[in-house]
């Protein structure tokens, strides 16, 4: 897969119907919240507790992946290649993630926010192999992520996921496209909602990740 193709499917720019302009988002807020583009399947895996980490390197137009906020919502993306890159037994989150992205009407559902617990940079495949139970991806996909822009370390984000008090449906407008990890969305979220795990559990996850990747 080429660099351009990698960034396209990772950020949801490769999908069935292409991007369609819609003038008026559904359920817009008067304020904006920073959003990270993430696979729809991963969003649901975070919310049901089977995933507690995100792995990022940034888009081809980003010099590196930076996290400027410790709280943000998740912008769900869908691509056919996602199904090939998750382990067996994840059909339910793939289906749920796909349902959050309406290709025909060019809308998507924002249902999750996360708070950052820790960020650990790594280029260690062996250490990452010890953390398989913290995410849904296949080992081959982790290797792909490590190989992409090899001079840049992979950023492992330990996050606390929240189900938003209300789902927000937004139009997928051109401003949200491109190879950028972050966008501002008209969603008002200040950390409310049901947390998947308590912070004590996730601090333990962060300690485990650091032990595996830093030593």
C-alpha atoms as an extended CHARMM CRD file, in Angstrom:
* protein
*
       215  EXT
         1         1  UNK       CA              0.0000000000        0.0000000000        0.0000000000  PROA      1               0.0000000000
         2         2  UNK       CA              1.4000000000        3.4170000000       -0.9510000000  PROA      2               0.0000000000
         3         3  UNK       CA              1.8600000000        6.2790000000        1.5190000000  PROA      3               0.0000000000
         4         4  UNK       CA             -1.0770000000        8.1390000000       -0.0170000000  PROA      4               0.0000000000
         5         5  UNK       CA             -3.2910000000        5.0370000000        0.1340000000  PROA      5               0.0000000000
         6         6  UNK       CA             -2.2850000000        4.3700000000        3.7480000000  PROA      6               0.0000000000
         7         7  UNK       CA             -3.2900000000        7.8420000000        4.8760000000  PROA      7               0.0000000000
         8         8  UNK       CA             -6.4950000000        7.7230000000        2.8550000000  PROA      8               0.0000000000
         9         9  UNK       CA             -7.8850000000        4.5420000000        4.3680000000  PROA      9               0.0000000000
        10        10  UNK       CA             -6.5670000000        5.2940000000        7.8650000000  PROA      10              0.0000000000
        11        11  UNK       CA             -8.4290000000        8.5850000000        7.9520000000  PROA      11              0.0000000000
        12        12  UNK       CA            -11.5220000000        7.4450000000        6.1260000000  PROA      12              0.0000000000
        13        13  UNK       CA            -10.9950000000        9.2470000000        2.8220000000  PROA      13              0.0000000000
        14        14  UNK       CA            -11.4440000000        5.9490000000        0.9400000000  PROA      14              0.0000000000
        15        15  UNK       CA            -15.0740000000        4.8790000000        1.1320000000  PROA      15              0.0000000000
        16        16  UNK       CA            -17.9320000000        3.7850000000       -1.0560000000  PROA      16              0.0000000000
        17        17  UNK       CA            -19.6310000000        6.8890000000       -2.3400000000  PROA      17              0.0000000000
        18        18  UNK       CA            -17.0230000000        9.6150000000       -2.2450000000  PROA      18              0.0000000000
        19        19  UNK       CA            -17.5330000000       12.8990000000       -0.4200000000  PROA      19              0.0000000000
        20        20  UNK       CA            -20.7580000000       14.8480000000       -0.9200000000  PROA      20              0.0000000000
        21        21  UNK       CA            -21.3380000000       18.4460000000        0.1150000000  PROA      21              0.0000000000
        22        22  UNK       CA            -24.2110000000       19.0180000000        2.5250000000  PROA      22              0.0000000000
        23        23  UNK       CA            -24.9050000000       22.5800000000        3.5580000000  PROA      23              0.0000000000
        24        24  UNK       CA            -26.4050000000       22.0880000000        7.0020000000  PROA      24              0.0000000000
        25        25  UNK       CA            -25.0400000000       19.6480000000        9.6060000000  PROA      25              0.0000000000
        26        26  UNK       CA            -27.5670000000       17.8510000000       11.7890000000  PROA      26              0.0000000000
        27        27  UNK       CA            -27.4350000000       18.7410000000       15.4940000000  PROA      27              0.0000000000
        28        28  UNK       CA            -24.6560000000       21.3460000000       15.3240000000  PROA      28              0.0000000000
        29        29  UNK       CA            -23.4480000000       23.0980000000       18.4520000000  PROA      29              0.0000000000
        30        30  UNK       CA            -22.5330000000       26.7370000000       18.9210000000  PROA      30              0.0000000000
        31        31  UNK       CA            -19.0420000000       25.7690000000       20.1130000000  PROA      31              0.0000000000
        32        32  UNK       CA            -16.4390000000       23.4140000000       18.6820000000  PROA      32              0.0000000000
        33        33  UNK       CA            -14.4280000000       20.5610000000       20.1130000000  PROA      33              0.0000000000
        34        34  UNK       CA            -11.1950000000       19.1240000000       18.7680000000  PROA      34              0.0000000000
        35        35  UNK       CA            -11.7480000000       15.7430000000       17.1110000000  PROA      35              0.0000000000
        36        36  UNK       CA             -9.3540000000       12.9490000000       16.1930000000  PROA      36              0.0000000000
        37        37  UNK       CA            -10.1180000000       10.9110000000       13.0700000000  PROA      37              0.0000000000
        38        38  UNK       CA            -10.2850000000        7.2550000000       14.0820000000  PROA      38              0.0000000000
        39        39  UNK       CA            -11.7150000000        4.0570000000       12.6440000000  PROA      39              0.0000000000
        40        40  UNK       CA            -15.3970000000        3.6360000000       13.4580000000  PROA      40              0.0000000000
        41        41  UNK       CA            -14.7180000000        0.0690000000       14.6080000000  PROA      41              0.0000000000
        42        42  UNK       CA            -12.1170000000        1.3460000000       17.0650000000  PROA      42              0.0000000000
        43        43  UNK       CA            -14.5670000000        3.9030000000       18.4480000000  PROA      43              0.0000000000
        44        44  UNK       CA            -16.9730000000        1.1060000000       19.3530000000  PROA      44              0.0000000000
        45        45  UNK       CA            -14.1550000000       -1.0840000000       20.6810000000  PROA      45              0.0000000000
        46        46  UNK       CA            -13.1540000000        1.7280000000       23.0330000000  PROA      46              0.0000000000
        47        47  UNK       CA            -16.7180000000        2.1660000000       24.2310000000  PROA      47              0.0000000000
        48        48  UNK       CA            -17.3270000000       -1.5170000000       24.9400000000  PROA      48              0.0000000000
        49        49  UNK       CA            -14.0190000000       -1.8970000000       26.7630000000  PROA      49              0.0000000000
        50        50  UNK       CA            -12.0670000000       -4.1840000000       24.4510000000  PROA      50              0.0000000000
        51        51  UNK       CA             -9.6290000000       -1.4080000000       23.4920000000  PROA      51              0.0000000000
        52        52  UNK       CA             -7.8320000000        1.1430000000       25.6610000000  PROA      52              0.0000000000
        53        53  UNK       CA             -5.0350000000        2.4290000000       23.4020000000  PROA      53              0.0000000000
        54        54  UNK       CA             -4.7410000000        4.3060000000       20.1200000000  PROA      54              0.0000000000
        55        55  UNK       CA             -1.7070000000        4.1000000000       17.8160000000  PROA      55              0.0000000000
        56        56  UNK       CA             -0.7890000000        7.1270000000       15.6980000000  PROA      56              0.0000000000
        57        57  UNK       CA              1.9440000000        8.6380000000       13.5250000000  PROA      57              0.0000000000
        58        58  UNK       CA              0.1200000000       11.4890000000       11.8150000000  PROA      58              0.0000000000
        59        59  UNK       CA             -0.8340000000       12.2740000000        8.2300000000  PROA      59              0.0000000000
        60        60  UNK       CA              1.4880000000       12.8900000000        5.2980000000  PROA      60              0.0000000000
        61        61  UNK       CA              0.9630000000       16.6640000000        5.6400000000  PROA      61              0.0000000000
        62        62  UNK       CA              1.8370000000       16.5670000000        9.3390000000  PROA      62              0.0000000000
        63        63  UNK       CA              5.4920000000       16.6640000000       10.3200000000  PROA      63              0.0000000000
        64        64  UNK       CA              4.6410000000       14.4600000000       13.2880000000  PROA      64              0.0000000000
        65        65  UNK       CA              1.6570000000       13.4620000000       15.3690000000  PROA      65              0.0000000000
        66        66  UNK       CA              1.0650000000       15.9670000000       18.1570000000  PROA      66              0.0000000000
        67        67  UNK       CA             -1.5420000000       15.9140000000       20.8940000000  PROA      67              0.0000000000
        68        68  UNK       CA             -2.4170000000       19.4440000000       21.9270000000  PROA      68              0.0000000000
        69        69  UNK       CA             -5.3930000000       18.6450000000       24.1830000000  PROA      69              0.0000000000
        70        70  UNK       CA             -5.9970000000       16.0720000000       26.8860000000  PROA      70              0.0000000000
        71        71  UNK       CA             -9.6860000000       15.7640000000       25.9470000000  PROA      71              0.0000000000
        72        72  UNK       CA            -11.2240000000       15.3610000000       22.4840000000  PROA      72              0.0000000000
        73        73  UNK       CA            -14.0170000000       13.6120000000       20.6070000000  PROA      73              0.0000000000
        74        74  UNK       CA            -13.6080000000       10.9250000000       17.9550000000  PROA      74              0.0000000000
        75        75  UNK       CA            -14.5030000000       11.4320000000       14.2790000000  PROA      75              0.0000000000
        76        76  UNK       CA            -15.4370000000        7.9550000000       12.9540000000  PROA      76              0.0000000000
        77        77  UNK       CA            -14.0630000000        6.8210000000        9.5910000000  PROA      77              0.0000000000
        78        78  UNK       CA            -14.7480000000        3.7270000000        7.5320000000  PROA      78              0.0000000000
        79        79  UNK       CA            -12.8320000000        1.9850000000        4.7370000000  PROA      79              0.0000000000
        80        80  UNK       CA            -13.0280000000       -1.4910000000        3.2330000000  PROA      80              0.0000000000
        81        81  UNK       CA             -9.4290000000       -2.1600000000        4.2940000000  PROA      81              0.0000000000
        82        82  UNK       CA            -10.3280000000       -1.8790000000        7.9890000000  PROA      82              0.0000000000
        83        83  UNK       CA            -11.9570000000       -5.3190000000        8.0060000000  PROA      83              0.0000000000
        84        84  UNK       CA             -8.7230000000       -6.8560000000        6.7450000000  PROA      84              0.0000000000
        85        85  UNK       CA             -6.6830000000       -5.2960000000        9.5350000000  PROA      85              0.0000000000
        86        86  UNK       CA             -8.5620000000       -6.3260000000       12.6630000000  PROA      86              0.0000000000
        87        87  UNK       CA             -8.3530000000       -9.6800000000       14.3850000000  PROA      87              0.0000000000
        88        88  UNK       CA            -11.0360000000      -12.3410000000       14.0590000000  PROA      88              0.0000000000
        89        89  UNK       CA            -14.1120000000      -11.8760000000       16.2020000000  PROA      89              0.0000000000
        90        90  UNK       CA            -14.4760000000       -8.1260000000       15.6200000000  PROA      90              0.0000000000
        91        91  UNK       CA            -17.3830000000       -8.2310000000       13.1560000000  PROA      91              0.0000000000
        92        92  UNK       CA            -19.7200000000       -6.5590000000       15.6430000000  PROA      92              0.0000000000
        93        93  UNK       CA            -17.6320000000       -3.4010000000       15.9970000000  PROA      93              0.0000000000
        94        94  UNK       CA            -16.9330000000       -3.2930000000       12.2630000000  PROA      94              0.0000000000
        95        95  UNK       CA            -20.6740000000       -3.3540000000       11.5990000000  PROA      95              0.0000000000
        96        96  UNK       CA            -21.4250000000       -0.7940000000       14.3100000000  PROA      96              0.0000000000
        97        97  UNK       CA            -18.6420000000        1.4970000000       13.0840000000  PROA      97              0.0000000000
        98        98  UNK       CA            -19.8780000000        1.3090000000        9.4960000000  PROA      98              0.0000000000
        99        99  UNK       CA            -23.3920000000        2.2480000000       10.6480000000  PROA      99              0.0000000000
       100       100  UNK       CA            -22.0280000000        5.5110000000       12.0820000000  PROA      100             0.0000000000
       101       101  UNK       CA            -20.9120000000        6.6760000000        8.6260000000  PROA      101             0.0000000000
       102       102  UNK       CA            -23.7570000000        7.2180000000        6.1560000000  PROA      102             0.0000000000
       103       103  UNK       CA            -22.1610000000        7.2910000000        2.7140000000  PROA      103             0.0000000000
       104       104  UNK       CA            -25.4050000000        7.9820000000        0.8660000000  PROA      104             0.0000000000
       105       105  UNK       CA            -26.2180000000       11.1300000000        2.8270000000  PROA      105             0.0000000000
       106       106  UNK       CA            -22.5970000000       12.0450000000        3.6530000000  PROA      106             0.0000000000
       107       107  UNK       CA            -23.1560000000       12.2200000000        7.4110000000  PROA      107             0.0000000000
       108       108  UNK       CA            -21.4330000000       10.6690000000       10.4090000000  PROA      108             0.0000000000
       109       109  UNK       CA            -22.2790000000       10.1490000000       14.0690000000  PROA      109             0.0000000000
       110       110  UNK       CA            -20.0740000000       11.4340000000       16.8910000000  PROA      110             0.0000000000
       111       111  UNK       CA            -20.7500000000        9.2060000000       19.8910000000  PROA      111             0.0000000000
       112       112  UNK       CA            -17.4780000000        9.0860000000       21.8380000000  PROA      112             0.0000000000
       113       113  UNK       CA            -15.0030000000       11.3390000000       23.5470000000  PROA      113             0.0000000000
       114       114  UNK       CA            -11.7400000000       10.4460000000       25.2370000000  PROA      114             0.0000000000
       115       115  UNK       CA             -9.5010000000       11.8230000000       27.9280000000  PROA      115             0.0000000000
       116       116  UNK       CA             -5.7820000000       11.2750000000       27.5400000000  PROA      116             0.0000000000
       117       117  UNK       CA             -4.1950000000        9.2130000000       30.2950000000  PROA      117             0.0000000000
       118       118  UNK       CA             -0.6670000000        8.8430000000       28.8780000000  PROA      118             0.0000000000
       119       119  UNK       CA              1.3270000000        9.0140000000       25.6380000000  PROA      119             0.0000000000
       120       120  UNK       CA              4.2940000000        6.7150000000       25.0330000000  PROA      120             0.0000000000
       121       121  UNK       CA              6.4870000000        6.8850000000       21.9240000000  PROA      121             0.0000000000
       122       122  UNK       CA              7.9510000000        3.6240000000       20.6330000000  PROA      122             0.0000000000
       123       123  UNK       CA              9.5600000000        1.8630000000       17.6860000000  PROA      123             0.0000000000
       124       124  UNK       CA              9.7090000000       -1.4880000000       19.5060000000  PROA      124             0.0000000000
       125       125  UNK       CA              7.7380000000       -4.2380000000       17.7350000000  PROA      125             0.0000000000
       126       126  UNK       CA              8.4260000000       -6.7610000000       20.4950000000  PROA      126             0.0000000000
       127       127  UNK       CA              7.0140000000       -4.4860000000       23.1630000000  PROA      127             0.0000000000
       128       128  UNK       CA              3.9310000000       -3.7680000000       21.0760000000  PROA      128             0.0000000000
       129       129  UNK       CA              3.4070000000       -7.5060000000       20.5750000000  PROA      129             0.0000000000
       130       130  UNK       CA              2.9570000000       -7.8150000000       24.3520000000  PROA      130             0.0000000000
       131       131  UNK       CA              0.0280000000       -5.3660000000       24.2480000000  PROA      131             0.0000000000
       132       132  UNK       CA             -2.2050000000       -7.1830000000       21.7570000000  PROA      132             0.0000000000
       133       133  UNK       CA             -5.0540000000       -7.5340000000       24.2430000000  PROA      133             0.0000000000
       134       134  UNK       CA             -5.3490000000       -3.7370000000       24.5190000000  PROA      134             0.0000000000
       135       135  UNK       CA             -6.5890000000       -3.2460000000       20.9300000000  PROA      135             0.0000000000
       136       136  UNK       CA             -8.3520000000       -5.0020000000       18.0320000000  PROA      136             0.0000000000
       137       137  UNK       CA             -5.6970000000       -4.7800000000       15.3090000000  PROA      137             0.0000000000
       138       138  UNK       CA             -3.8300000000       -7.6950000000       13.7180000000  PROA      138             0.0000000000
       139       139  UNK       CA             -0.0710000000       -7.9290000000       14.3690000000  PROA      139             0.0000000000
       140       140  UNK       CA              0.5580000000       -7.3590000000       10.6450000000  PROA      140             0.0000000000
       141       141  UNK       CA             -1.2520000000       -4.0520000000       10.8430000000  PROA      141             0.0000000000
       142       142  UNK       CA              0.8810000000       -2.9410000000       13.7780000000  PROA      142             0.0000000000
       143       143  UNK       CA              3.9380000000       -3.7420000000       11.6570000000  PROA      143             0.0000000000
       144       144  UNK       CA              2.4750000000       -1.5870000000        8.8530000000  PROA      144             0.0000000000
       145       145  UNK       CA              2.0590000000        1.2910000000       11.2490000000  PROA      145             0.0000000000
       146       146  UNK       CA              5.6350000000        0.9550000000       12.4810000000  PROA      146             0.0000000000
       147       147  UNK       CA              6.9720000000        0.8100000000        8.8970000000  PROA      147             0.0000000000
       148       148  UNK       CA              5.0750000000        3.9350000000        7.8230000000  PROA      148             0.0000000000
       149       149  UNK       CA              7.4960000000        6.8790000000        8.1300000000  PROA      149             0.0000000000
       150       150  UNK       CA             10.0650000000        4.7300000000        9.9850000000  PROA      150             0.0000000000
       151       151  UNK       CA             12.0480000000        7.7060000000       11.2790000000  PROA      151             0.0000000000
       152       152  UNK       CA              9.0490000000        8.7010000000       13.3730000000  PROA      152             0.0000000000
       153       153  UNK       CA              8.1430000000        6.6970000000       16.4930000000  PROA      153             0.0000000000
       154       154  UNK       CA              4.6510000000        5.3220000000       16.9030000000  PROA      154             0.0000000000
       155       155  UNK       CA              2.6570000000        7.2250000000       19.5170000000  PROA      155             0.0000000000
       156       156  UNK       CA              0.7070000000        4.9680000000       21.8760000000  PROA      156             0.0000000000
       157       157  UNK       CA             -2.1420000000        6.8860000000       23.4780000000  PROA      157             0.0000000000
       158       158  UNK       CA             -3.7380000000        5.3800000000       26.5700000000  PROA      158             0.0000000000
       159       159  UNK       CA             -7.2190000000        6.8800000000       26.6840000000  PROA      159             0.0000000000
       160       160  UNK       CA            -10.3210000000        6.8920000000       28.8470000000  PROA      160             0.0000000000
       161       161  UNK       CA            -13.3710000000        6.5980000000       26.6130000000  PROA      161             0.0000000000
       162       162  UNK       CA            -16.7570000000        8.1850000000       27.3040000000  PROA      162             0.0000000000
       163       163  UNK       CA            -20.1110000000        7.6390000000       25.6500000000  PROA      163             0.0000000000
       164       164  UNK       CA            -21.4330000000       11.1370000000       24.9350000000  PROA      164             0.0000000000
       165       165  UNK       CA            -24.6740000000       12.0770000000       26.6970000000  PROA      165             0.0000000000
       166       166  UNK       CA            -26.2230000000       12.6800000000       23.2660000000  PROA      166             0.0000000000
       167       167  UNK       CA            -25.2000000000       11.4240000000       19.8540000000  PROA      167             0.0000000000
       168       168  UNK       CA            -24.4030000000       14.1570000000       17.3360000000  PROA      168             0.0000000000
       169       169  UNK       CA            -24.9580000000       13.6470000000       13.6030000000  PROA      169             0.0000000000
       170       170  UNK       CA            -22.8870000000       15.9240000000       11.3590000000  PROA      170             0.0000000000
       171       171  UNK       CA            -22.4980000000       16.4620000000        7.6400000000  PROA      171             0.0000000000
       172       172  UNK       CA            -19.2330000000       15.3160000000        6.1150000000  PROA      172             0.0000000000
       173       173  UNK       CA            -18.1500000000       18.5590000000        4.4760000000  PROA      173             0.0000000000
       174       174  UNK       CA            -14.9350000000       19.1430000000        2.4710000000  PROA      174             0.0000000000
       175       175  UNK       CA            -13.3390000000       21.0130000000        5.3630000000  PROA      175             0.0000000000
       176       176  UNK       CA            -13.1140000000       17.7070000000        7.2390000000  PROA      176             0.0000000000
       177       177  UNK       CA            -11.2190000000       15.9440000000        4.4480000000  PROA      177             0.0000000000
       178       178  UNK       CA             -7.5130000000       15.6670000000        3.7110000000  PROA      178             0.0000000000
       179       179  UNK       CA             -4.6250000000       13.8990000000        5.3980000000  PROA      179             0.0000000000
       180       180  UNK       CA             -4.9260000000       15.6250000000        8.7500000000  PROA      180             0.0000000000
       181       181  UNK       CA             -5.4660000000       13.7280000000       11.9810000000  PROA      181             0.0000000000
       182       182  UNK       CA             -7.3200000000       16.5410000000       13.7270000000  PROA      182             0.0000000000
       183       183  UNK       CA            -10.3350000000       18.7020000000       12.9110000000  PROA      183             0.0000000000
       184       184  UNK       CA            -12.6160000000       20.9780000000       14.9120000000  PROA      184             0.0000000000
       185       185  UNK       CA            -16.2120000000       19.7650000000       15.0160000000  PROA      185             0.0000000000
       186       186  UNK       CA            -19.3520000000       21.6510000000       16.0710000000  PROA      186             0.0000000000
       187       187  UNK       CA            -19.7940000000       19.4600000000       19.1310000000  PROA      187             0.0000000000
       188       188  UNK       CA            -20.0280000000       20.7550000000       22.6910000000  PROA      188             0.0000000000
       189       189  UNK       CA            -18.3340000000       18.2540000000       25.0040000000  PROA      189             0.0000000000
       190       190  UNK       CA            -16.7330000000       18.9770000000       28.3620000000  PROA      190             0.0000000000
       191       191  UNK       CA            -16.1110000000       15.4660000000       29.6190000000  PROA      191             0.0000000000
       192       192  UNK       CA            -19.6620000000       14.4160000000       30.4510000000  PROA      192             0.0000000000
       193       193  UNK       CA            -20.9970000000       10.9400000000       29.7650000000  PROA      193             0.0000000000
       194       194  UNK       CA            -20.5060000000        7.3410000000       30.8330000000  PROA      194             0.0000000000
       195       195  UNK       CA            -16.8660000000        6.3150000000       31.1980000000  PROA      195             0.0000000000
       196       196  UNK       CA            -15.9550000000        2.8100000000       30.0580000000  PROA      196             0.0000000000
       197       197  UNK       CA            -13.2950000000        2.3840000000       32.7650000000  PROA      197             0.0000000000
       198       198  UNK       CA            -12.3720000000        4.2400000000       35.9230000000  PROA      198             0.0000000000
       199       199  UNK       CA             -9.1500000000        6.2020000000       35.9400000000  PROA      199             0.0000000000
       200       200  UNK       CA             -7.4240000000        3.8230000000       38.3710000000  PROA      200             0.0000000000
       201       201  UNK       CA             -7.7520000000        0.9410000000       35.9150000000  PROA      201             0.0000000000
       202       202  UNK       CA             -6.3810000000        3.0380000000       33.0630000000  PROA      202             0.0000000000
       203       203  UNK       CA             -3.4230000000        4.2790000000       35.0680000000  PROA      203             0.0000000000
       204       204  UNK       CA             -2.6000000000        0.6170000000       35.5240000000  PROA      204             0.0000000000
       205       205  UNK       CA             -2.8650000000        0.1420000000       31.7550000000  PROA      205             0.0000000000
       206       206  UNK       CA             -0.5320000000        3.0970000000       31.2460000000  PROA      206             0.0000000000
       207       207  UNK       CA              2.0080000000        1.6100000000       33.6820000000  PROA      207             0.0000000000
       208       208  UNK       CA              1.8550000000       -1.6810000000       31.7980000000  PROA      208             0.0000000000
       209       209  UNK       CA              2.3560000000        0.0370000000       28.4270000000  PROA      209             0.0000000000
       210       210  UNK       CA              5.3250000000        1.9990000000       29.7380000000  PROA      210             0.0000000000
       211       211  UNK       CA              6.8260000000       -1.1460000000       31.2210000000  PROA      211             0.0000000000
       212       212  UNK       CA              6.4990000000       -2.9900000000       27.9070000000  PROA      212             0.0000000000
       213       213  UNK       CA              7.7770000000       -0.1740000000       25.7060000000  PROA      213             0.0000000000
       214       214  UNK       CA             10.2130000000        1.7790000000       27.8710000000  PROA      214             0.0000000000
       215       215  UNK       CA             11.4130000000       -0.8260000000       30.3650000000  PROA      215             0.0000000000
